[in-house]
Amino acid sequence: MELINSTYLTDKVVEDDNFCYRQPIEKDVKYRIRSCVSVLYDWFYKLLFFLFAKKAESRKYEISICAIFKNEAPFLKEWLEFHLMLGIDHFYLYNNNSEDDYLDVLKPYIDCGKVTLTEWPENPGQISSYKHFYNTYRKETRWVSFLDLDEFICPKLVTSLKVWIQKYANYPVVLIYWKMFGTSGKMHHDYNKTVTEQYTVSWPKLYNVGKLFYNTQYEISGFPLGMMHDLSVKFLGLHIPPINIFGKFVKYGIHRANGNDFDIQVNHYWSKAYDAYEAKHSRGDAAFGVSPRNYDYFISHEVRNTSSDYTIMRFAVQLNRQLHR
């Protein structure tokens, strides 16, 4: 259970100029030494990929998403259309024992070749589904993100993810940080409106957790729980961590930034309205089986919503035209 505690404000860090943190951080001597060493690693990794980065191989798709879902039919179309609009070529979707009309929603996308659907009954099935993608479909796409249905990749400047990702072409993993969106004070979700237009109240800063784009030309080091947030690859005998959207390799869990100027985020609609939050976590969790997210967890996250973010609204008209064509 995560709690907001006033003592964090005196001797520990819960946020700084750029990030809100999952847990308080003690910026002690050990932390400062690691911060300095992480700068040296950053220079080393950049030199390594400047000299030895793998050349791009031909793939069926340039950029794809892999996701596991359960009873997400009301949200599937918006999520698919939004990411198609940004240039995602293909979706590898794993159905985890859904009981709603997900197939009716997905059939047009399957028929036109945009979705590959796999029935995946394992519980919990998240990490095993990612392993299946890795072993079965990895070489079909150059880039893939292991995304959830409540996450929307939101570029701030460009409108194409293919354009945005080119500056990371030589790197194996790119970390995009979450922007956390809560209920916006809603007890009941309106299924006649999009998720992205209903929820605009957010945390004031980026979370030090996010999601990744993985370059499939590199070999993943392993599949631990949480690998979709912190993925490393094996290259030249080394385990290489992600580079973040500020152009800094994330070593020792230390997230460095160049001020608060960033060009992309993952809008994480982790709760939606309160009734949607309760319904989602009552049906289980893809990573843990039984969801560990109780009311205290909800409140500890909800009370951090002290700001608003309308960045994604620049896509709203185009998205609604796609949904109602």
C-alpha positions in Angstrom: 0.0 0.0 0.0 1.4 3.4 -1.0 0.7 6.4 1.3 1.4 10.1 1.1 3.3 10.9 4.3 4.4 14.4 5.4 7.8 13.1 6.5 8.6 12.5 2.9 8.8 16.2 2.5 11.6 16.7 4.9 14.2 13.9 4.4 13.1 12.0 1.4 12.1 12.8 -2.2 8.6 12.0 -3.6 9.1 14.4 -6.5 11.7 16.7 -8.0 11.8 19.2 -10.9 10.9 16.5 -13.4 9.4 13.4 -11.8 6.9 12.1 -9.3 8.4 8.9 -7.8 6.8 5.5 -7.1 8.6 5.4 -3.7 10.5 8.0 -1.7 14.1 8.3 -2.7 16.9 9.0 -0.2 19.5 11.1 -1.9 22.3 10.0 0.3 26.0 9.4 -0.4 25.3 6.1 -2.2 22.7 7.7 -4.4 25.0 10.5 -5.4 27.9 8.2 -6.2 25.7 6.1 -8.3 24.4 9.3 -10.1 28.0 10.2 -11.0 28.8 6.6 -12.2 25.6 6.6 -14.3 26.9 9.6 -16.2 30.0 7.6 -17.1 27.9 4.6 -18.2 25.8 7.0 -20.3 28.9 8.2 -22.2 30.1 4.6 -22.6 26.8 3.2 -23.9 26.5 6.1 -26.4 30.0 5.5 -27.7 29.2 1.8 -27.9 26.2 2.2 -30.1 27.8 4.9 -32.2 30.5 2.4 -33.1 28.7 -0.9 -33.1 24.9 -0.4 -33.5 23.2 -3.0 -35.6 22.1 -1.9 -39.0 18.3 -1.9 -39.6 17.0 -5.2 -41.0 13.9 -5.5 -43.3 10.8 -6.3 -41.3 7.1 -6.8 -42.3 6.2 -4.0 -39.9 8.1 -1.0 -38.7 6.3 -0.4 -35.4 3.8 -2.5 -33.5 2.1 -3.0 -30.2 1.7 -6.2 -28.1 -1.0 -6.2 -25.5 -3.0 -8.6 -23.3 -6.5 -7.8 -22.4 -9.6 -9.0 -20.5 -13.1 -7.6 -20.8 -12.0 -4.4 -22.5 -14.5 -4.4 -25.4 -15.8 -0.9 -24.7 -12.3 0.5 -24.9 -10.8 -1.5 -27.7 -11.9 0.6 -30.7 -10.8 3.9 -29.4 -7.4 2.5 -28.3 -6.8 0.9 -31.7 -8.0 3.8 -33.8 -5.9 6.3 -31.8 -2.7 4.3 -32.3 -3.4 3.6 -35.9 -3.8 7.3 -36.4 -0.2 7.8 -35.0 1.3 5.2 -37.4 1.2 1.9 -35.6 1.4 -0.8 -38.3 0.1 -3.8 -36.4 -1.2 -5.1 -33.1 -0.5 -8.5 -31.5 -3.4 -8.9 -29.0 -3.8 -11.7 -26.4 -7.3 -12.4 -25.1 -7.1 -13.4 -21.5 -10.5 -15.1 -20.8 -12.7 -12.2 -21.9 -16.5 -12.7 -21.5 -17.6 -9.6 -23.4 -18.1 -9.0 -27.2 -14.4 -8.3 -27.9 -14.4 -10.4 -31.0 -17.2 -8.3 -32.6 -15.0 -5.2 -32.1 -11.8 -6.8 -33.3 -13.1 -8.7 -36.4 -12.8 -5.7 -38.8 -9.2 -5.2 -37.7 -8.4 -8.8 -38.0 -10.0 -9.1 -41.5 -7.9 -6.1 -42.8 -4.7 -7.5 -41.3 -4.1 -4.9 -38.6 -4.6 -7.3 -35.6 -3.2 -10.7 -34.9 -5.3 -12.3 -32.1 -4.2 -15.1 -29.9 -6.3 -16.7 -27.2 -4.3 -16.8 -24.0 -6.1 -18.4 -21.0 -3.2 -18.5 -18.6 -3.7 -16.7 -15.3 -1.7 -14.7 -14.7 -0.8 -14.5 -18.4 1.0 -11.2 -19.0 4.7 -12.1 -19.0 4.0 -15.5 -20.7 2.1 -13.7 -23.5 5.1 -11.4 -24.0 7.4 -14.4 -24.2 5.1 -16.0 -26.8 5.2 -12.8 -28.9 9.0 -12.8 -28.6 9.4 -16.4 -29.7 6.7 -16.3 -32.4 6.3 -12.8 -33.9 9.4 -10.8 -32.8 11.0 -10.9 -36.3 7.9 -9.5 -38.0 8.3 -6.0 -36.6 11.3 -3.7 -36.0 9.9 -2.0 -33.0 7.3 -3.1 -30.4 5.8 -1.7 -27.3 4.3 -3.9 -24.6 1.3 -1.7 -23.9 -1.9 -1.9 -21.9 -5.4 -0.9 -23.0 -5.4 2.0 -20.5 -2.3 3.5 -22.0 -2.1 5.9 -24.9 1.2 7.0 -26.4 1.0 10.8 -26.8 3.6 12.7 -28.8 3.6 16.4 -28.1 5.2 17.8 -31.3 5.1 15.3 -34.2 2.0 13.3 -35.2 3.8 10.2 -36.4 5.5 7.7 -34.1 7.5 6.5 -37.0 9.0 10.0 -37.4 9.6 10.3 -33.7 11.3 7.0 -33.2 13.9 7.6 -35.9 16.2 9.5 -33.5 16.5 6.3 -31.5 17.1 4.1 -34.5 20.5 2.9 -33.2 19.4 2.1 -29.6 17.8 -1.2 -28.4 15.2 0.1 -25.9 13.5 3.6 -25.4 11.7 4.5 -22.2 8.6 6.8 -22.4 7.3 8.0 -19.0 3.8 7.8 -17.8 1.6 10.8 -17.2 -0.9 9.6 -14.7 -4.6 10.5 -15.1 -7.2 9.8 -12.4 -11.0 9.9 -12.3 -11.3 13.7 -13.0 -13.9 13.5 -10.1 -16.2 11.1 -12.0 -18.0 8.3 -10.2 -19.4 6.8 -13.4 -17.8 6.3 -16.7 -19.7 7.7 -19.8 -19.5 5.0 -22.5 -20.8 7.5 -25.1 -17.6 9.5 -24.8 -14.0 8.7 -25.4 -11.6 7.9 -22.6 -9.2 10.6 -23.8 -11.7 13.4 -23.6 -13.3 12.4 -20.3 -10.1 12.3 -18.2 -7.9 15.4 -18.2 -7.0 15.8 -14.5 -3.5 14.4 -13.9 -0.4 14.3 -11.8 1.6 17.5 -12.2 4.8 15.8 -13.5 5.9 12.6 -15.2 6.0 9.4 -13.2 9.4 7.7 -13.0 7.7 4.6 -14.4 6.7 4.2 -18.0 6.6 1.9 -21.0 9.1 1.0 -23.7 9.7 0.7 -27.3 11.9 -2.4 -27.9 14.1 -2.8 -31.0 13.7 -6.5 -31.9 17.1 -6.7 -33.5 18.5 -7.0 -30.0 18.1 -10.0 -27.7 16.1 -9.5 -24.5 18.0 -10.3 -21.3 15.1 -11.9 -19.5 11.4 -11.7 -18.7 11.0 -10.8 -15.0 7.7 -9.4 -13.6 7.7 -5.8 -14.6 9.9 -6.2 -17.7 7.5 -4.0 -19.7 8.7 -1.1 -17.6 12.4 -1.8 -17.3 13.7 -4.0 -20.1 17.4 -4.7 -20.8 19.0 -6.4 -23.8 22.2 -8.4 -24.2 24.7 -6.9 -26.5 28.5 -7.5 -26.9 28.4 -9.4 -23.6 26.7 -6.6 -21.7 23.3 -6.0 -20.3 22.1 -2.7 -21.8 19.4 -0.7 -20.0 16.9 1.6 -21.7 17.7 5.1 -22.9 15.0 7.6 -21.9 13.2 10.3 -23.8 15.7 12.9 -22.4 18.5 10.9 -24.1 19.9 9.5 -20.8 20.5 5.8 -20.2 18.7 4.7 -17.0 21.3 3.0 -14.8 20.8 2.0 -11.2 17.1 3.1 -11.5 18.3 6.7 -11.7 16.2 8.8 -14.1 18.0 11.9 -15.4 16.5 14.6 -17.5 17.3 17.8 -19.3 14.9 20.1 -17.5 11.2 19.4 -18.0 11.2 19.8 -21.8 10.0 16.5 -23.2 8.4 15.6 -26.5 6.3 12.5 -25.7 4.5 10.7 -22.8 2.3 7.7 -22.2 -1.1 8.9 -21.0 -1.9 6.3 -18.3 -5.7 6.2 -17.6 -5.1 3.9 -14.7 -8.5 4.4 -13.0 -11.0 6.1 -15.3 -14.2 6.8 -13.3 -14.4 5.0 -9.9 -16.9 2.5 -11.1 -14.6 1.5 -13.9 -11.7 1.2 -11.5 -13.7 -1.1 -9.2 -14.9 -3.3 -12.2 -11.4 -3.6 -13.6 -9.7 -4.7 -10.4 -12.5 -7.0 -9.4 -11.9 -9.2 -12.5 -8.2 -9.8 -11.7 -4.8 -8.7 -12.9 -2.8 -9.9 -15.9 0.5 -9.7 -14.0 -0.5 -10.9 -10.5 -3.8 -12.9 -11.0 -5.6 -11.4 -8.1 -5.3 -7.6 -8.3 -3.3 -6.0 -5.4 -4.9 -2.6 -6.0 -7.3 -1.9 -3.2 -9.1 1.3 -2.1 -6.0 2.6 -0.2 -3.9 2.2 -3.4 -6.6 4.1 -5.3 -6.7 7.0 -2.9 -2.9 7.3 -2.6 -2.8 7.8 -6.4 -5.9 9.8 -6.8 -4.9 12.5 -4.3 -1.8 13.3 -6.5 -4.1 14.6 -9.3 -3.4 18.3 -8.8 -2.9 19.4 -12.4 -4.5 18.9 -15.8 -3.1 17.9 -19.2 -4.9 18.5 -22.5 -2.0 17.5 -24.8 -3.9 14.5 -26.3 -6.9 16.7 -27.2 -5.0 17.9 -30.3 -6.0 14.5 -31.7 -9.6 14.6 -30.5 -11.3 15.7 -33.7 -9.4 13.3 -35.9 -10.0 10.5 -33.5 -13.8 11.1 -33.2 -14.1 11.2 -37.0 -12.4 7.8 -37.2 -14.7 6.4 -34.5 -17.9 7.6 -36.1 -17.1 7.2 -39.8 
